[in-house]
Amino acid sequence: MTSATQPLNALVPQVTTGTFLMLPQVARAALFSAHRGPAVLLTTPERAELYASAGALGAPVGLNPGLREWGARPQHVVLDVVTALDLFPRDPDAHALDFRLGASYPRQELLAKLERLGYERDEDTGYVLRGDSVELRPVSGPRVRAEFFGDELDTLRELDENGQPGSRLDRFVLPPAEGYLSDVKWDATRLELLPGRIFLDSPEFYGSALGPQLETLWALLAGREITSFGRAPLELPDGTLPIRTLPFYRAKLSEFASDVDRWKAQGYRVLMLVRHDRTAAYLTEKLLQGAEPKWLSTPRVREGELGFLRAMGEGGFEVPDEKIVVLTEDLVYGFQGGSALRGKKLSGKPVADALGLQVGDYLIHPEHGIGEFKGLETRTVLGVARDYLHLEYKNSAKLYLPIELLPILRRHPGTTDDPPNLSSLDKKDWSKARERARKSAEELAARLLVQYAARQITPGTAFMPIPEWDAMIEQNFQFELTEDQVTALRDTFKDLEASYPMDRLIAGDVGFGKTEVALRAAHRVVGHGKQVAILVPTTLLAEQHTATFHARFKDLPVRVEGLSRFTPAKQESAILKDLAAGKVDIVIGTHRLLSQDIRFKDLGMIVVDEEHRFGVVQKEKLKALRGLPEASRPEKETTKNSRLEIPEGSVAVDMLSLSATPIPRTLYMSMVGLRDMSAIQTPPKGRKPIRTVLAPYEPMTIRDAIVSEIERGGKVFYIHDRVASIGSRSLYLRNLVPEARVGVAHGQMPEEALEEIMMGFEEGAFDVLLATTIVETGLDIPEANTILIERADRLGLAQLYQLRGRVGRRAQEAYAYMFYPPRITENASRRLFAIADLQDLGSGHKLAEKDMEIRGVGNILGEEQHGHVQAVSIEVYTELLAEAVAKLKGETLTVPESVSIDLPVNARLTPEYFGSEDDRIAFYGRLSEARTLPALSRIERDMRKRFGVPTPEVQNFLDLAKLRLTAVARRVLSIGDSMTHLQVTFAYKALDYDAAGLRNFPHKTEVVPFPPSVRLEKRGLKPDDYPHLLIELLGYFG
């Protein structure tokens, strides 16, 4: 035998007795398998399966042999420590029937032994006599027919389900039947009965499996020959081996590919253990430039070659002296997720709901600023019990606000994971921050107006329709445009046809057809002989867009090229040369397109995908590329004096921006007239709705969902939004679904590593992408048709909506599983049911709008506003921006009316009525959001259904809420009381009321002209009667 074809067990060193540390599992398995002579490997029950396929590395291996397997067991046996110490008969052969061809079995002795083992004649689990043959029917496994010539066993055959003879056997061991009772005491253990060297795998963990039996194990091992792969309380010398442990690749597939290429070039034999055939196919085709994987039946591989073995294993090792490398699937994909967290502190939980109110939320008071909501406190003032909001500010300063003021508070999107700075009550921090934000909003509005004006007077290129050319791109489009796409395309073409440069933003979810609008706009520009640059934030998007554009332009005289860090240097050089010469019509790339060495012959349009994900430097380069004039402004000079400098002969480039972040409606409205925007909110026709499944967390549901998706050829997203525990969750999933290859992605990974994982998932390196909510936007994986969201109750409505939108991109039915714990808050359950009801993707904007205001503002406002938005919240900043725009346009903003109500009424949502503080706070939040009487009635109905008839205090609070809404509708300024009267003061002078009707009011009233008000005498009235009497009274006023 030549050294080129030597098996693995001849190349790894023979290990002596002693302790050998820091060896990966696959090296331990190889050393155990290579041992000459009988050997036993002890491991924990959880790791036993890992060694079950160790036979693929050399000598055959048996796992936990029982009575049935005992006689036919191989020399190398793997035992888990619990099974090793289980009681076992001292003579196992006497407790089974070993049938061997040619052996003698006297008929009466044979039948007596069958009866003794628990097998009865003509039973389902028993035996049947047919002349010279005996049909054996064991507890499990196929039936076997034994044919005799006299007493000699002549033939052994397996029988199929129909009793027809199948394959021949040389030997068959029949174990005892179920319920077999031995008449001999079992007083031995397998460990005692098995001969040879003992190998200890991770003995440090035996205690957790054995408990008090651990000492029994060490006693049984006394006097045995032992090799330990870990520290054990045994007298063993430390040893070393000429083996080098390989570091984990953590799914860095390019690094893995370069190492394999290096080993092959150096003449190494490279052996790879894989659990899935598709892993070998992917690695061979995509990374190692091979046609198909080389499968091995034995662990032999030639020098300079890579061979694949179907076996389990963890880690990897190299034997430099023998030039052999052993790799595993686990080495490539395992241990992803945890390393970036060392030394980082993670605490708290995210805000659960955008609409509900919870302890720990950050609330913004218009005068005092940002405080943390600590809960509700009941206080009695002048004999009246009321609930107060307890807010904590900087330096533990406290503020107690009447619960009625909840509607004036704004909610800051900060969470305990990402808290805002609390305002100080004794300083003017908040007013200063708000003033800075106001100035920023005014400057932004002014700058946007100036830029808008600049575009109107800057020369651009008018790309007029070319009927014959325009029609060509429509011919190979297989789908029908949605109404929103048609509108966005019409607006885009209108902008292209204008004589000034275009600057349009198209917002819409991934898969809703933004790219098609950009593609048709690019087609129009190319038809006029101009070039188009498409700028994207990630390599994955660059590859996806390049593939899409290639497919659509393949039959047209249009050259499309892609530039990214994966483009070979030689090819990149040729593309740059042709781009400068005008031979490339459309170039798609990452920020590489903004480099100094990029030259265009005649650039006509720039398409920017996710502009907000580019840095300040890249944006400046982009601005320079567009050729727009700058508004120069001398120091300390106001915006009104800004002037535009337009160089003679300059022609600006058109720009089209795409965004997968939905735009909050309030922000959209405040930007009208400052930036041209189109929103695509309807999904493409023919797309099936996503089946949303709400379920408690259940491992078997997760396993079934993943396996069924893999079986239909798809991929799975698994969302685990906790970076700290994502590594352990990866291990859990790999154990739960060993059929799946799991990749891990989270925001604390280096950008290049993250891109590589995403690319690998798209190309087929993984079946499951375990990720944080980083996959919310911008990712289009057509084959991904199942998403599993762990702890969905922790995520906001918009996040759930966005995450669910990652699947269901094609006509195939998609599934979204949202898991929740046994106990969740009412708000969380309301949110989950709301998202489950939204089977139509496009309708999500309406429900998710409130939550979306927290997200993705940079692509509209610009990153320089981020600090101000963080300081005062997006809601407050949007209000300031709307004020600034209205001021610049000379419009006036309507201020929402508020009514001051001060009545001596015990009105609050009592803890006794609700039973749960969470429910009480949640209903306060819902009542503060109610803007109409029907909405209030719905909340009251929910309350009665869940908690019964309201107590007087709760009913009073509901009545006061109704009074407040009625008072706003009747233009009331304030409601208060004196010693003798209740007084309602109006916000207008000439009171409009039904005088005749008022005279018939059952209680004495008086209308006063100044201040314009109505007074109601308190005599004979109880405080609990005040709210509904005042509501009745206001019915007489217009």
Residue pairs with C-beta under 8 A, 6 or more apart in sequence:
4 302
4 303
5 300
5 302
6 300
7 58
7 298
7 299
7 300
8 30
8 33
8 34
8 57
8 58
8 271
8 299
8 300
8 324
8 326
9 30
9 33
9 34
9 57
9 58
9 59
9 299
10 34
11 269
11 319
11 322
11 324
12 27
12 30
12 31
12 34
12 243
12 319
12 322
12 324
13 31
13 241
13 242
13 243
13 319
14 34
14 35
14 36
15 31
15 34
15 35
15 227
15 239
15 241
16 227
16 239
17 197
17 225
17 226
17 227
17 236
17 237
18 227
18 228
18 236
18 237
18 238
18 239
19 228
19 230
19 231
19 232
19 236
19 237
19 238
19 239
20 227
20 228
20 229
20 238
20 239
20 240
20 241
21 229
21 230
21 231
21 238
22 245
23 31
23 229
23 241
23 243
23 245
23 317
24 245
24 246
24 314
24 315
24 316
24 317
24 331
25 47
25 50
25 201
25 313
25 314
25 315
26 57
26 273
26 313
26 314
26 315
26 316
26 317
26 326
26 328
26 331
27 243
27 245
27 315
27 317
27 326
28 41
28 199
28 201
28 229
29 50
29 51
29 54
29 57
29 313
30 54
30 57
30 58
30 317
30 326
31 199
31 227
31 241
32 39
32 41
32 51
32 54
32 76
32 199
33 54
33 55
33 57
33 58
33 59
33 61
33 76
34 57
34 58
34 59
35 59
35 76
35 197
35 199
37 75
37 196
37 197
38 75
38 76
38 77
38 194
38 195
38 196
38 197
39 75
39 76
39 77
39 196
39 197
39 198
39 199
40 76
40 77
40 78
40 79
40 191
40 194
40 196
40 197
40 198
40 199
41 51
41 54
41 76
41 77
41 78
41 79
41 198
41 199
41 200
41 201
42 79
42 80
42 81
42 84
42 191
42 198
42 199
42 200
42 201
42 203
42 206
43 50
43 51
43 78
43 79
43 80
43 81
43 201
43 202
44 80
44 81
44 201
44 202
44 205
44 206
44 208
44 209
45 80
45 81
45 82
45 83
45 209
47 80
47 201
47 202
48 63
48 64
48 78
48 79
48 80
49 63
49 312
50 312
50 313
50 314
51 61
51 63
51 78
51 201
52 61
52 63
52 78
52 312
53 61
53 310
53 311
53 312
53 313
54 61
54 76
54 78
54 311
55 61
55 74
55 76
56 273
56 299
56 309
56 310
56 311
57 299
57 309
57 311
57 326
58 299
59 74
59 75
59 76
60 74
60 75
60 76
61 74
61 76
61 77
61 78
62 69
62 73
62 74
62 76
62 77
62 78
63 77
63 78
64 78
64 79
64 80
64 83
64 190
65 73
65 77
65 190
66 175
67 89
67 92
67 95
67 96
67 173
67 175
67 176
68 96
68 138
68 173
68 174
68 175
69 173
70 92
70 93
70 96
70 173
71 92
71 93
71 96
71 98
71 171
71 173
72 171
72 173
75 196
77 194
79 190
79 191
79 194
80 209
81 206
81 209
81 210
81 217
82 209
82 210
83 190
84 189
84 190
84 191
84 217
85 189
85 191
85 210
85 213
85 216
85 217
85 220
86 189
86 190
87 186
87 187
87 188
87 189
88 186
88 188
88 189
88 190
88 193
89 95
89 182
89 184
89 186
89 188
90 184
90 186
90 187
90 188
90 193
91 184
92 193
94 184
95 117
95 176
95 180
95 182
95 184
96 117
96 173
96 174
96 175
96 176
97 110
97 113
97 114
97 117
97 173
97 174
98 171
98 173
98 174
99 105
99 144
99 146
99 153
99 156
99 171
99 172
99 173
99 174
100 153
100 170
100 171
101 153
101 154
101 155
101 156
101 170
101 171
102 152
102 153
103 152
103 153
104 151
104 152
104 153
105 148
105 151
105 152
105 153
106 151
107 148
107 151
110 134
114 126
114 127
114 174
117 174
117 175
117 176
117 177
117 180
118 176
118 177
118 178
118 179
118 180
118 181
119 125
119 126
119 127
119 136
119 137
119 174
119 177
120 126
120 127
121 127
121 128
121 129
122 128
123 137
124 137
125 137
125 138
125 139
125 177
125 178
126 137
126 177
127 134
127 135
127 136
127 137
128 134
128 135
128 137
132 147
132 148
132 149
133 145
133 146
133 147
133 148
134 145
134 146
134 148
135 143
135 144
135 145
135 146
135 159
136 143
136 144
136 145
136 146
136 172
136 174
137 143
138 144
138 174
138 175
138 177
139 175
139 177
139 178
142 158
142 159
142 160
142 166
143 158
143 159
143 163
144 156
144 157
144 158
144 159
144 169
144 172
144 174
145 155
145 156
145 157
145 159
145 165
146 153
146 155
146 156
146 172
147 153
147 154
147 155
147 156
147 157
148 154
155 168
156 168
156 169
156 170
156 171
156 172
157 165
157 166
157 167
157 168
157 169
158 165
158 166
158 167
158 169
159 165
159 166
160 166
176 182
189 220
191 217
191 220
191 221
192 220
196 225
197 224
197 225
197 226
197 227
198 221
198 224
198 225
198 226
198 227
199 226
199 227
199 228
199 229
200 226
200 227
200 228
200 229
200 230
200 232
201 229
201 230
202 229
202 230
203 228
203 229
203 230
203 231
203 232
204 230
204 231
204 232
206 214
206 217
207 214
210 216
210 217
218 232
218 233
218 234
221 234
226 232
226 234
226 236
228 234
228 236
242 319
242 320
242 321
243 317
243 318
243 319
244 317
244 318
244 319
244 320
245 315
245 316
245 317
246 315
246 316
246 317
246 318
246 325
246 327
246 331
248 315
248 331
248 334
248 335
249 255
249 256
249 331
249 332
249 333
250 334
250 335
250 336
250 339
250 753
251 332
251 333
251 336
251 743
251 744
251 753
251 756
251 757
251 760
251 765
251 766
252 753
252 756
253 283
253 287
253 332
253 756
253 760
253 765
254 287
254 756
256 283
256 287
256 332
257 283
257 287
257 288
260 270
260 287
260 288
260 306
260 327
261 288
263 270
263 325
264 270
264 304
264 305
264 306
265 304
266 323
267 303
267 304
267 323
268 303
268 304
268 318
268 323
268 324
268 325
269 301
269 302
269 303
269 304
269 305
269 307
269 323
269 324
269 325
270 301
270 305
270 306
270 307
270 325
270 327
271 296
271 299
271 301
271 306
271 307
271 309
271 324
271 325
271 326
271 327
272 280
272 283
272 306
272 307
272 308
272 309
272 326
272 327
272 328
272 329
273 308
273 309
273 310
273 311
273 312
273 313
273 326
273 327
273 328
273 329
274 280
274 308
274 309
274 310
274 311
274 328
274 329
275 310
275 311
275 312
275 329
275 738
275 739
276 329
276 739
276 741
277 293
277 310
278 741
278 764
278 767
279 329
279 741
279 765
280 293
280 295
280 308
281 292
281 293
282 763
282 764
282 765
283 293
283 332
283 765
284 290
284 291
284 292
284 293
285 291
285 292
286 763
286 764
286 765
288 306
290 306
293 308
294 301
294 305
294 306
294 307
294 308
295 307
295 308
295 309
295 310
296 307
296 308
296 309
299 309
300 307
301 307
303 323
312 328
313 326
313 328
313 329
313 330
314 328
314 330
314 331
314 334
315 328
315 330
315 331
316 325
316 326
316 327
316 328
316 331
317 325
317 326
318 324
318 325
318 326
319 325
329 741
333 741
333 742
333 743
333 766
334 730
334 731
334 734
335 727
335 730
336 726
336 727
336 730
336 742
336 743
336 744
336 757
336 770
337 723
337 726
337 727
337 729
337 730
337 744
337 746
337 770
338 724
338 726
338 727
338 728
339 727
340 723
340 746
340 748
340 749
341 723
341 724
341 748
344 748
346 417
346 722
346 723
346 724
347 416
347 417
348 360
348 415
348 416
348 417
349 415
349 416
349 417
349 794
350 415
350 416
350 417
350 721
350 794
350 795
350 796
351 358
351 360
351 361
351 413
351 414
351 415
351 796
352 358
352 793
352 794
352 796
352 825
352 827
352 828
352 831
353 796
353 797
353 825
353 827
353 828
353 830
353 831
354 411
354 796
354 797
354 798
354 850
354 851
354 853
354 854
355 797
355 827
355 850
355 851
355 925
355 926
355 929
356 825
356 826
356 827
356 830
356 921
356 922
356 925
356 926
357 373
357 406
357 411
357 921
357 922
357 924
357 925
357 928
358 373
358 825
358 827
358 918
358 921
358 922
359 373
359 374
359 375
359 917
359 921
360 372
360 373
360 416
361 372
361 373
361 411
361 412
362 370
362 371
362 372
362 373
362 411
362 412
362 414
362 419
362 420
363 370
363 371
363 372
363 373
363 389
363 391
363 409
363 410
363 411
363 412
364 370
364 409
364 410
364 411
364 412
364 872
364 873
364 875
364 876
365 371
365 391
365 399
365 401
365 408
365 409
365 430
366 408
366 410
367 430
367 431
368 391
368 393
368 399
368 423
368 425
368 430
369 393
369 422
369 423
369 429
369 430
369 431
369 433
369 434
370 393
370 412
370 414
370 420
370 421
370 422
370 423
370 430
370 873
371 391
371 392
371 393
371 399
371 422
371 423
372 391
372 392
372 393
372 422
373 389
373 390
373 391
374 390
374 391
374 392
375 390
375 917
375 921
376 387
376 388
376 389
376 390
376 403
376 917
376 920
376 921
376 924
377 387
377 388
377 390
377 400
378 385
378 386
378 387
378 388
378 908
379 385
379 386
379 388
379 400
380 386
382 904
383 904
384 904
384 905
384 906
385 906
385 908
385 953
386 402
386 403
386 906
386 907
386 908
387 402
387 403
387 908
387 909
387 924
388 400
388 401
388 402
388 403
389 400
389 401
389 402
389 403
389 405
389 406
389 409
390 398
390 399
390 400
391 398
391 399
391 400
391 401
392 398
392 399
392 422
393 399
393 422
393 423
393 424
393 425
394 421
394 422
394 423
394 424
394 425
394 429
395 424
397 424
397 425
397 426
399 425
401 409
403 908
403 924
404 901
404 960
404 964
406 924
406 925
406 928
407 898
407 928
407 929
408 898
410 873
410 875
410 876
411 873
411 875
412 420
412 873
413 853
413 854
413 873
413 874
414 420
420 870
420 871
420 873
421 871
423 429
423 430
423 433
424 430
433 868
433 871
433 872
434 872
434 876
434 880
436 868
436 871
437 868
437 869
437 871
437 872
437 876
437 877
437 880
438 880
438 883
438 884
440 865
440 868
441 868
441 877
441 880
441 881
441 883
441 884
442 639
442 884
442 887
442 888
443 639
444 861
444 862
444 865
444 881
444 884
445 674
445 881
445 884
445 885
445 888
446 639
446 642
446 884
446 888
447 631
447 639
448 671
448 674
448 675
449 674
449 888
450 631
450 639
450 642
450 644
451 503
451 628
451 631
452 673
452 674
452 675
453 644
454 628
454 629
454 631
454 644
454 646
455 500
455 501
455 503
455 628
455 652
456 500
457 500
457 644
457 646
458 500
458 501
458 628
458 629
458 646
458 650
458 652
459 499
459 500
459 650
459 651
459 652
460 498
460 499
460 500
460 501
460 502
460 651
460 652
460 653
460 654
461 501
461 528
461 530
461 604
461 651
461 654
462 496
462 497
462 498
462 499
463 496
463 497
463 524
463 525
463 527
463 528
463 530
463 604
463 654
464 497
465 493
465 497
465 524
466 524
466 527
466 528
469 523
469 524
469 527
470 520
470 523
470 524
470 527
472 523
472 556
473 519
473 520
473 523
473 552
473 553
473 556
474 520
476 552
476 555
477 516
477 552
479 684
479 685
479 686
480 685
481 489
481 513
481 516
482 512
482 513
482 680
482 682
482 683
482 684
482 685
483 682
484 508
484 512
484 513
484 678
484 679
484 680
484 681
484 682
485 512
485 513
485 516
485 517
485 680
487 678
488 506
488 508
488 514
488 517
488 678
488 679
488 680
489 517
489 520
489 521
491 504
491 676
491 678
492 502
492 504
492 506
492 517
492 520
492 521
492 656
492 678
493 521
493 524
495 502
495 503
495 504
495 654
495 676
496 502
496 521
496 524
496 525
496 605
496 654
500 652
501 626
501 628
501 652
501 653
501 654
501 655
502 605
502 654
502 655
502 656
502 676
503 654
503 655
503 657
503 675
503 676
504 655
504 656
504 657
504 676
504 677
504 678
505 657
505 658
505 659
505 675
505 676
505 677
505 678
505 859
505 860
506 514
506 517
506 518
506 656
506 657
506 658
506 659
506 677
506 678
506 679
506 680
507 514
507 658
507 659
507 660
507 661
507 662
507 663
507 677
507 678
507 679
507 680
508 514
508 659
508 660
508 662
508 679
508 680
508 681
509 660
509 662
509 680
509 683
509 802
509 805
509 841
510 660
510 777
510 778
510 779
510 780
510 805
510 806
510 809
511 683
511 684
511 780
511 805
511 809
512 680
512 681
512 682
512 683
512 684
512 842
513 680
513 684
514 658
514 660
514 680
515 545
515 548
515 658
517 656
517 678
517 680
518 534
518 607
518 656
518 658
519 548
519 549
519 552
521 605
521 607
521 656
522 532
522 534
522 549
522 586
522 605
522 607
523 553
523 556
523 558
525 531
525 532
525 604
525 605
525 654
526 532
526 558
526 585
526 586
526 604
528 604
529 602
530 602
530 603
530 604
530 605
531 579
531 582
531 584
531 585
531 586
531 587
531 600
531 601
531 602
531 603
531 604
532 585
532 586
532 587
532 603
532 604
532 605
532 606
532 607
533 586
533 587
533 589
533 593
533 600
533 603
533 605
533 606
533 607
533 625
534 545
534 549
534 586
534 587
534 588
534 589
534 606
534 607
534 609
535 589
535 590
535 591
535 593
535 594
535 606
535 607
535 608
535 609
535 614
535 622
536 542
536 545
536 588
536 589
536 590
536 609
536 610
537 590
537 591
537 609
537 610
537 613
537 614
537 778
538 590
538 755
538 758
538 778
539 564
539 565
539 566
539 590
539 755
539 759
540 755
540 758
540 759
540 762
540 779
541 609
541 610
541 778
542 562
542 563
542 564
542 588
542 589
542 590
543 562
543 564
543 566
543 759
543 762
544 762
544 780
545 562
545 588
545 609
546 560
546 561
546 562
546 588
549 560
549 586
549 588
550 560
553 560
553 586
558 585
558 586
559 578
559 583
559 584
559 585
559 586
560 584
560 585
560 586
560 587
560 588
561 575
561 578
561 579
561 584
561 586
561 587
561 588
562 587
562 588
562 589
563 572
563 575
563 587
563 588
563 589
563 590
563 592
563 593
564 589
564 590
564 592
565 590
565 592
565 752
567 575
575 584
575 587
576 597
576 598
576 599
578 584
579 587
579 598
579 599
579 600
579 601
580 599
580 600
580 601
581 601
582 601
582 602
587 593
591 614
591 618
592 598
594 618
594 621
594 622
594 625
603 625
603 653
604 653
604 654
605 653
605 654
605 655
605 656
606 622
606 625
606 626
606 653
606 654
606 655
606 656
607 655
607 656
607 657
607 658
608 614
608 622
608 655
608 656
608 657
608 658
609 657
609 658
609 778
610 658
610 659
610 660
610 661
610 777
610 778
610 859
611 619
611 657
611 659
611 859
612 659
612 661
612 856
612 857
612 858
612 859
612 860
612 863
614 622
616 863
616 864
625 653
626 652
626 653
626 655
627 650
627 651
627 652
627 653
628 652
629 644
629 645
629 646
629 647
629 650
629 652
630 645
631 642
631 643
631 644
632 642
632 643
632 644
632 645
633 639
633 641
633 642
633 643
634 641
657 859
659 856
659 859
659 860
660 777
660 778
661 777
661 855
661 856
661 859
662 679
662 681
662 798
662 845
662 848
662 849
662 852
662 856
663 677
663 679
663 860
664 849
664 852
664 853
664 857
664 874
664 878
665 849
666 853
666 875
666 878
666 882
667 853
667 857
667 860
667 861
667 874
667 878
667 881
668 677
668 679
669 882
670 878
670 881
670 882
670 885
671 677
671 860
671 885
673 885
673 889
674 885
675 860
681 842
681 845
682 842
683 840
683 841
683 842
686 811
687 808
687 809
687 810
687 811
687 841
688 808
688 811
688 812
688 813
688 814
689 808
689 839
689 840
689 841
690 804
690 807
690 808
690 814
690 815
690 816
690 839
690 841
691 813
691 814
691 815
691 816
691 839
692 804
692 815
692 816
692 818
692 835
692 836
692 838
692 839
693 815
693 816
693 817
693 818
694 792
694 818
694 820
694 832
694 833
694 836
695 701
695 817
695 818
695 819
695 820
696 819
696 820
696 821
696 822
697 790
697 791
697 819
697 820
697 821
698 819
699 736
701 817
701 819
702 718
702 733
702 736
702 737
702 788
702 817
702 819
703 736
703 737
705 716
705 786
705 788
705 815
705 817
706 716
706 718
706 733
706 737
706 740
706 767
706 768
706 786
706 788
707 737
707 739
707 740
708 786
709 715
709 716
709 767
709 785
709 786
709 815
710 716
710 739
710 740
710 767
712 785
712 812
713 783
714 783
714 784
714 785
714 786
714 812
715 761
715 766
715 767
715 768
715 769
715 781
715 783
715 784
715 785
715 786
716 740
716 767
716 768
716 769
716 784
716 786
716 787
716 788
717 768
717 769
717 771
717 775
717 784
717 786
717 787
717 788
717 803
717 806
717 807
718 733
718 742
718 768
718 769
718 770
718 771
718 787
718 788
718 790
719 771
719 772
719 773
719 775
719 787
719 788
719 789
719 790
719 803
720 726
720 729
720 770
720 771
720 772
720 790
721 772
721 773
721 790
721 791
721 794
721 795
722 772
723 746
723 747
723 748
723 772
726 744
726 746
726 770
726 772
727 744
729 770
729 790
730 742
730 744
730 770
733 740
733 742
733 768
733 770
734 740
734 742
737 768
739 767
740 767
740 768
741 765
741 766
741 767
741 768
742 766
742 767
742 768
742 769
742 770
743 757
743 760
743 761
743 765
743 766
743 768
743 769
743 770
744 757
744 769
744 770
744 771
745 754
745 757
745 758
745 761
745 769
745 770
745 771
745 772
745 774
745 775
746 754
746 771
746 772
746 774
747 754
747 772
747 774
749 757
754 774
757 766
757 769
758 769
758 779
760 766
761 769
761 781
762 781
769 775
769 784
773 795
773 799
773 803
775 803
775 806
776 799
776 802
776 803
776 806
777 802
777 856
779 806
780 809
781 806
781 809
782 809
782 810
784 806
784 807
784 809
785 807
785 808
785 810
785 812
785 813
785 814
785 815
786 807
786 814
786 815
786 816
786 817
787 803
787 804
787 806
787 807
787 814
787 815
787 816
787 817
788 817
788 819
789 795
789 800
789 803
789 804
789 816
789 817
789 818
789 819
790 819
791 819
791 820
791 821
792 800
792 818
792 819
792 820
792 832
793 820
793 821
793 824
793 825
793 828
793 829
793 831
793 832
794 828
795 803
796 831
796 851
796 854
797 831
797 834
797 835
797 847
797 848
797 850
797 851
798 848
798 851
798 852
798 854
798 855
799 851
800 818
800 831
800 832
800 835
801 835
801 838
801 844
801 847
801 848
803 816
804 816
804 835
804 841
805 841
805 844
807 814
807 815
807 816
808 814
808 816
808 841
818 832
818 835
818 836
820 828
820 829
820 832
824 832
825 918
825 922
826 918
826 919
826 922
827 922
827 925
834 847
835 844
835 847
838 844
838 847
845 852
853 874
853 875
853 878
854 874
857 865
857 866
857 869
857 874
858 865
858 866
861 869
861 881
865 877
868 877
869 877
872 880
882 893
883 893
886 892
886 893
897 968
897 971
897 987
898 968
899 964
899 967
899 968
899 972
899 973
899 974
899 975
900 973
900 974
900 975
900 976
901 960
901 963
901 964
901 967
901 974
901 975
901 976
902 974
902 975
902 976
902 977
903 960
903 975
903 976
903 977
903 982
903 1023
903 1026
903 1027
904 977
904 1023
905 956
905 960
905 1023
905 1024
905 1026
905 1027
906 952
906 953
906 956
906 1023
906 1024
907 953
907 956
907 957
907 959
907 960
907 1027
908 953
908 954
908 956
908 957
909 920
909 923
909 924
909 953
909 954
909 957
910 951
910 953
910 954
911 917
911 920
912 951
913 947
913 950
913 951
913 954
914 920
914 923
914 947
915 947
919 946
923 939
923 943
926 939
927 936
927 939
927 957
927 958
927 961
930 936
930 939
930 961
930 965
931 965
932 965
933 962
933 965
933 966
936 958
936 961
936 962
936 965
940 950
940 958
943 950
943 954
943 958
944 950
950 958
952 1024
956 1024
956 1027
959 1027
959 1028
959 1031
960 1027
962 1027
962 1031
963 975
963 1027
963 1030
963 1031
963 1034
966 1031
966 1034
967 975
967 984
967 1034
970 986
970 1034
970 1037
970 1038
971 986
971 987
971 988
972 984
972 985
972 986
972 987
972 1034
973 985
973 986
973 987
974 984
974 985
975 982
975 983
975 984
975 985
975 1030
976 982
976 983
976 985
977 983
977 1018
977 1026
980 1017
980 1018
980 1019
981 1006
981 1015
981 1016
981 1017
981 1018
982 1015
982 1016
982 1018
982 1026
982 1030
983 1013
983 1014
983 1015
983 1016
984 1013
984 1014
984 1015
984 1016
984 1030
984 1033
984 1034
985 1011
985 1012
985 1013
986 1012
986 1013
986 1014
986 1037
988 1012
989 1009
989 1012
990 1012
991 1007
991 1009
991 1012
991 1014
991 1037
992 1037
992 1038
993 1007
993 1014
993 1036
993 1037
993 1038
994 1036
994 1037
997 1036
998 1005
998 1007
998 1036
1001 1032
1001 1033
1001 1036
1003 1016
1003 1017
1003 1020
1003 1021
1003 1029
1004 1016
1004 1017
1004 1019
1005 1014
1005 1015
1005 1016
1005 1017
1005 1033
1006 1014
1006 1015
1006 1017
1007 1013
1007 1014
1007 1015
1008 1014
1008 1015
1014 1033
1014 1037
1016 1029
1016 1030
1016 1033
1021 1029
